[in-house]
Amino acid sequence: MPIIIMKEIIDQKSELERILSKYKVKETEEIEKGIEKRELPEHPSYEDFLSALALRSNIEEMKKLVRELIGEI
């Protein structure tokens, strides 16, 4: 089970990195700042920002789950 979750973490990290590199930023919040400053168009930047937030949250939750599962072994 941890191996399946780790594969999903890798896939989601890859997608997060793809989104961040699309905007040439290192942190998700930098996309939002670019939109607020009108340096980035709202569409599709805002959708990408929301996707990046969800991916980051999913990754953190899956990391916690893997730690718990490994701790039980």
C-alpha positions as CSV (number, residue, x, y, z in Angstrom):
1,M,0.0,0.0,0.0
2,P,2.7,2.6,0.8
3,I,4.3,1.9,-2.6
4,I,1.1,2.8,-4.4
5,I,0.7,6.0,-2.4
6,M,4.3,6.9,-3.0
7,K,3.7,6.5,-6.8
8,E,0.8,8.8,-6.6
9,I,2.9,11.3,-4.6
10,I,5.5,11.2,-7.4
11,D,2.8,11.7,-10.1
12,Q,1.2,14.6,-8.3
13,K,4.6,16.3,-7.5
14,S,5.3,16.0,-11.2
15,E,2.1,17.7,-12.1
16,L,2.7,20.4,-9.5
17,E,6.1,21.1,-10.9
18,R,4.7,21.3,-14.4
19,I,2.3,24.0,-13.3
20,L,4.9,25.9,-11.4
21,S,7.4,25.8,-14.3
22,K,4.7,27.0,-16.7
23,Y,4.6,30.3,-14.7
24,K,8.3,30.2,-13.9
25,V,7.7,30.3,-10.2
26,K,8.8,28.2,-7.2
27,E,5.7,28.6,-4.9
28,T,2.1,28.3,-5.7
29,E,1.2,31.6,-4.1
30,E,3.4,33.4,-6.7
31,I,0.8,32.5,-9.3
32,E,-1.9,34.2,-7.3
33,K,0.3,37.3,-6.8
34,G,1.0,37.5,-10.5
35,I,-2.8,37.4,-11.2
36,E,-3.4,40.1,-8.5
37,K,-0.7,42.3,-10.1
38,R,-2.2,41.7,-13.5
39,E,1.1,40.2,-14.7
40,L,-0.8,36.9,-15.5
41,P,-4.2,36.5,-17.2
42,E,-6.9,35.3,-14.9
43,H,-7.7,32.4,-17.2
44,P,-6.2,29.8,-17.1
45,S,-3.8,31.1,-14.4
46,Y,-6.4,31.0,-11.6
47,E,-7.5,27.5,-12.5
48,D,-3.8,26.4,-12.5
49,F,-3.4,28.2,-9.1
50,L,-6.3,26.2,-7.6
51,S,-5.0,23.0,-9.1
52,A,-1.6,23.6,-7.6
53,L,-3.1,24.3,-4.2
54,A,-5.0,21.0,-4.3
55,L,-2.0,19.1,-5.5
56,R,0.2,20.5,-2.7
57,S,-2.5,19.6,-0.1
58,N,-2.9,16.1,-1.5
59,I,0.8,15.5,-1.5
60,E,1.1,16.5,2.2
61,E,-1.9,14.3,3.2
62,M,-0.4,11.3,1.3
63,K,3.0,11.9,2.9
64,K,1.3,11.8,6.4
65,L,-0.5,8.6,5.4
66,V,2.7,6.9,4.2
67,R,4.4,7.9,7.5
68,E,1.6,6.4,9.5
69,L,1.5,3.2,7.5
70,I,5.3,2.7,7.7
71,G,5.1,3.4,11.4
72,E,2.6,0.6,11.8
73,I,5.0,-1.9,10.2
